[in-house]
Amino acid sequence: MKVSILIPCHNEEKSIKKCVESCLNQTRKADEIVVVDDGSTDKSVEILEGFGDKVKIIKIIKNTGNKSYVQQHGLNFVTGDVFIATDGDTVLDKNFVKSIYEDFKDKKVIAVAGYVKSLKHNWLTACREIDYIIGQDLYKRAQSYLNFIFVIPGCAGAFRTEVFKKHISFDHDTLTEDLDFTYKLNEHYFKIKFDSKAVVYTQDPATLKSYVKQLRRWYGGGWQNLIKHFRVAKDPIRALELSLLYVEGVLYASLLILTPLINYRFFEYFFVSIICINLVTGIYASICRKRWDLLVCAPLFPILVYINAYVYLEQLVMEVFLQKRNMIWFQPERRAI
C-alpha cells in the first residue's frame, strides 16, 4: 500500500520547513510528498526546493485564495493508494503515517480522522487545546461509536485515493472543505475511523481578532454545509446527532447571551457552574497533556465560550436567515515553529 501526503501551501515560509521535515522523519516513511504552492510571494518555494527530489512541488502561478482549489489540483498528482491531507502550519507526529497505514489494513475503512493538538504559544492556544480535548476525547469518541464522525480535521485526515477521487473530491462552495467532504463520506455510508494515535500539532490563532475571524469561517462553513448536506439527516442516528450539535448549540448559545438580560441572579449561578466545569476540564486536560499551563488558563476559557456563542449565533443569522453567504477565505497569521 502506497501512502502519499498532500500539503497545500501559500506563504508558509515560517512553518513549511518543519512541516515537511515532520513528513520525512516518519517511522513508516511516506512514499510520496506532494506540496502544492498556491502562488506564494514569500520564500516558501525556495524552502521547498531545498528538499530536492524528496518533495514533489506543484506550482500554481496565480494565487487562487482557496484551499479546496489547491487540494483538488494537487490530487491530480497524487499516486498513492492512500493520501494524507494536512496543512503547511502543521507538524506530524513521527508515528502518524505508521498509524494511518495500520488503519487502512482494514479494507472497510475509507477515511481516517486523526487527533489534533494545539502547538503551545499563549493563553489563547492553551484554551484551544482544552477545546480540542473536549471535542475529541468526548464528542468525537462518542461519534465514532455511533459510526458518524462529524468532521475529519483538514490537517489530520487520510483517505483511500481512488474512492475519494470517484465519489468525494474537494468542492469549492463552502468555507470548510473538511466538513464538506466528511458529510459526503457519510452520505455514502463509508466507514470513517477515529484514530487518537494519529497525532498532529497545528497552529491556532494567537490573538482574539484572528480567532474571531477563524470562528466566522468555521461556524459560517458549518451552517453552509448543514444546508448543503441536510439530506444526511434521513438516518435516525445521524438526525439525532445533528440535532444535538445544532439545536443544542443554538439553545446553549442563546442562553449564554440572553440570560444576563432576563434574570441576572440565575445568570450568576449559571456562570459559576461554567467556571466549575472549566476547572474540572482544566484539571483533566493538564493531566492528559502533562501541561500545567492548561490548568492555569482554564479560568480564562469562559471568555472563549462567550465569543464562540456570539459568533455561532451571528453566523446562523448571516448564513441561514439573511442568506448572506461569506466565501472569503481567511488565513491566520503564521508563527515560526
N, C-alpha and C positions, 0 to 999 in steps of 0.2 A: 504494500500500500504506500503510494507516494503522497507526501504531505507538503503542501505549499503554504506560504504566508503572504497575505495581501495587505499592503500598507499604503493608504492614501497620504499624500504629503503636500502641504502648502506652507511655506515659510516656517519650517520647523527646525531651523539651524540650532536652536538651544537644546533640542531634545532628540533629534533624529539619530544621532550617532549612538547614544545609549540604547535607543530603541532597537536599532539594527544589531548592535553588539549582543543584546539580550537574545535576539532571534538566532544569532550564530552560536552563542555559548549554551546550547541546549544539550542535555544528557542524551536525548534522542534527537539527532540532527534533522532539521528540516531539509527536504530535498530541493526546495526552491524558495527564494525570497523575491517577491515582486513588489517594487515600490513605484507608485505612480505619482510623479510630480505634477501638481496642478499649477503650472506657471509661476513657480516661486521666484521671488525677486531678491531673496537673500542668499546665503551660502549653502542652502540645503543641497542643491545638485552637486556642488563642489565636494561637500562632505560625503555624499553618496558615492560619487565617483572614486573616492579614496578607498572604497571596499573592493574595487576591481570587479572581477567576474564572480565574486561571491554573491552579488546582488544584481538582479535584472531590473534596470531602470527604464521606466516608460515615461516619456516626456509629453506633456500637453502644453503646447506653446502659450496659448491664451488661457488665463485663469477662468475656470467655469464657475467658481464660487459655490459649488455644491458637491458635498462629499459623495452622494449617491451616484452622480455622473462619473466621478473619478473611479469609484469602485466598479461600476458596470463596465467602464472602459478597460480597467485592469483585469477584470475577469476573463476577457478575451485572450489574455496572455498566460493565464494560469493553466498548468498542465497536470497538476496533482489530482489524485483521486479524491482527496480531501483538501479543503483550503481553510486556513485560519484567517479571520478578519480581525485586525487590530488597528490602533491609531499611532500616529507619529510621536505622540507625547506619552506613550505607554511603554512600560518595561515588563517583559515576560519573565515569570519565574523560570528557573533553569529546568524544571521538570514539566513545563507547560506542554510542550509538544509530545513528550512521553505519555502524559495523562490523556491527551486527546487521541493519540494513536491507540491506546488501550481501549478507550471508549468506543471507537469505531470498529473494533473487532466484533462487536455485536452488530450483525447485519441489519437489525431492525432500527438502529439508531441512525437518524438522518441529520440531526444537528445537535450540537452540544453548547450549553451555556456555561461559560467559565465563571470564576469568582473574582470580583473586583475589589481591590484595596486602594485606599487613597494615599498618595505619597505625602509624607509628613511635611508640613510647612508652617501653618499658624493655627489659631483657634478655629477658623472657619473650615479649614480642611480636616481638622480633628472632629468637628461636628459632622462633617460629611462622612467621615469614617464610621461614626456611630450610626448614621443613617444607613450606610452600606450593610452594617452588621444586622440591623433590624430587618432591612429589606431582603437580605439573602439568607441569614440563619433562620429567620422565622417565615416570612412570606414566600420566598422562592422555594424553600424546602417543602413547605406545605403545598405549593403549586405543583411540585414535581410528583407528589403522591396523588394528586388529582389528574395528573397527566395533561396539565395545561400551563406550561411555563408562559408567563405573560410577556416577558421581553428577554431576548438574548442580548447581552451587552454588546454594543457596537465595537468595543475594544477587546472583547473576550469571547468571540463566537467562532464556531467551526462547523463546516457543512460538507456533505457529500457533493462534490462539484457537479457531477452530471445531473443529479436531481435538482440542484439549485438552479442551474442554467435552464433546465427544461420547464420547471414548474414555478420557480420563485422569482429570481432576478432582483435587481435593485430598481425600484421605482423612484420617481423624482417629484411626486405631487404632495409630499408631506415633509414636515421638518425633522421627523425622527425616522430615519431609514431602518434602524434596528427594530423598532416596534412594528413597522410596516412589514418587514419580511418575516417576523415572528408570527404575526397574525396570519400571513399567507401559509406558513408551515402548519399552523393549527387548523386552518380551513381544509387542508388536505389530510388532516389527522396523522401527519408524520410524527414519529417519535422524537421528542426533544429530551435530552438528558441534561440534568444539572450536575455539574462536577465541581465540588468545592475544593478539589485538589488542583484544578487547572487555574492557577492564580496569576493575575496580572496586577501591576501597580500603575495607577494612572494619575494625572494631574487634575485637580479640581480647582475651580475659581478661588482666588485668594483674597478677593475684595467683594464687598456686598454688591457693588454696582455690577460687576461681571457675573456674580452669582444670580442676580435677578434676571439679567439678560439670558443666562443659560436656562433658568427656570422657565422663562417665556417660550423658549424653544422646546423644552421637554414637555411642558403642560400643553402648549399650543399644538404640538405634534401629537400629543396623546388624544386630544379631542378630535383632531383631524382624522386620525386612524380609527377611532371609535366609529365615526360617521362612515368612513370608507369601508370598514370591515364589520359592520353591525351584524351581518348575517352569521358570523361565527357564534353568536349567542343562541342559535337554534338548538344547540345541545344544552340540556338542563344544567349539567355541572358547570359548563362554561358561562351560561347565563347567570348562574348564582355567583360565580367568581367575579364576573364583570360588574354585577350589581353591588357586590361588597366593595369592589375597588372604586367605582364611580359614584354610586348613590351614597355610600358611607362617606366617601371623600367630600362630596358636596355638603352633606349634613354636618360633618365634623368641622369643615372649614367655616360654614355659616355660623355654627355655634361659637366658634372661637371669635369671630368678628362681631357678632351681634349681641352676645351675652353681656358684655360690659354696658351696653346701651339699654338693655332690658331690665336686668337685675344684677346690680353691682355686688351684692352680698353673695349671691350664688356664684358669680364670676370669681370671687376671692377663693372660695372652696375649690372651684374647678381649676383655677390656676395653680393652687398649692398641690393638687393631685397630679397635674402635669409635671411640676418640678420634682415630685417624689418619684414618679415613673422614670423621669430622665436620669435621676441619680442612680436608681437601680440599674437602668440600662448602661449608664456610665461605668458602674462597677463591673458589670458583666463584660462590657467592651474592653475595659482595661485589663481584665484577667485573660480574656481571649487573645488579645493582641500583645499582652505584656507591655502596655504603654500607659503609664500613669497620667500622661497628659490628657488622655481621653476622659479620665475621671475628673480632672481639674476643669476641663472645658465643658463637661456635661451640664452645669448650671446655665451655660450660655445657649444651650440647644433650643430652649423656648423661643429665642429670637428667630431661629430658622423656622420653627413651627409656625409662627405668625406670618413670616414672609411667604412661606410655602402656601399657607391658607389664602392669603390675599391674591397671590399670582394665580393660584388654581382657579379661584372664582373669577378673576379678571379674564383669564383665557377662556373660561366657559362662556362668558358674556360675548367676548370678541369673536370666538370661533363658531359657537352654536347659535346664539340668539341674534347677533348682528351680522354673522357670516362674513366678517372681515378677515379673510384668510391671510395670515402672515407667512410669507415664503422667504423672508430674509434670513440667510444663514449666518449665525453668529459663531465666530471662532474666538475662544478666550485667549487672553494674552499668555504666552508660554513662558515658563521659567526654566532655567538651566537645571538639568538633572545631574 
